[in-house]
Amino acid sequence: MSYAEQVPDAPQRAVDGRRYGHGMHDNEAVALLRATTLLKELDEEDLLRLASRAVTRRFRRGQVVFTEGEPADTLLVVASGRLKVLTKADDGRDHVLNIAGPRETLGDLNIVEAGTRSASVEALEPSTALVLDRTAVWELVRERPAVAEQLIRALVAHVRRLTGANADLVFLDLPRRVAKLLLLRMREVGRPVIELGLTQTEIASLLGGSRQSVNQALREFERRTWILSEGQTITILQVDRLRRFAGD
C-alpha cells in the first residue's frame, strides 16, 4: 500500500512540483512507527492501522516543514535526515530548540490537544517523514482505551527527557554540552565521523551559549586530540575521553 495521498488542507510546499513524495510500504511504515518512543508499545494491528492513515513527505535541505503559529493537528515521524526546530527572537534571529533525527517525533503534545505550532521546523538536510493526522490516533483511542494509557506513558517519558535537557543547561558548562552534542550525533550515525549540519552560531543557539564559546570548546577538544575538525565534519578520535569529560 502507498501512503502518497494528500492531507486535506495541508500547506502547499511542493518539491519539484510534487506535493508529496512516494509512499512507504506497509512494513517500512510500521517498523518506523514501532521504533518511536511515542508509539512503540502499540501492537502490530494498531501500528498497521495508523500506518494506513499516514502520508509520506519529502523535504529538501532548507525547506520549511511547518511554521510557528500554524494549526497543529498532525504528528511527524522522521524517517531519514534531520529537522531543525526553531523560534524567532524579537530581533529576528533564529533560536534553535532541538534537532530531530530518524525515529524521533514532532508534535507529540498535539496528539492530546490541537492548537497552533509553538515553533517552526526546517529540514537541515534532505529528509523524509511520515505525517499522521491527530484524528487517526483519537479514533484508535476511542475504540481501544488501553492505547490512551500507552500514549500517556510515552508523553511522560518525553517530558522527562526535556527536563533532563534543561538540567544540562543548568548544571553543565558549555564545553561539556558541546561534548554531549558530538556524542549524541555519533550515536545517531553509528560512526565516529559525523556531519553536524549546523553552524557554530546554530550550535550556540541550541546549547545556550555564544558562537565564540562553541569555537573555543571545539578548538580545545582538537588541541587535546579528542577530535579532528574539518569544517562541519568532525572525527571523534578519543571517544572514551570525550565521554568522561561530558559525564555521558
Secondary structure, DSSP 4 states (H G I P E B T S, - for coil): ----PPPTT-----BTTBSS-PPPPHHHHHHHHHTSTTTTTS-HHHHHHHHHH-EEEEE-TT-EEE-TTSEE-EEEEEEES-EEEEEE-TTS-EEEEEEE-TT-EE-GGGGTS-EE-SSEEEESSSEEEEEEEHHHHHHHHHH-THHHHHHHHHHHHHHHHHHHHHHHHHHS-HHHHHHHHHHHHHHHHTSSEEE--S-HHHHHHHHTS-HHHHHHHHHHHHHTTSEEEETTEEEES-HHHHHHHHT-
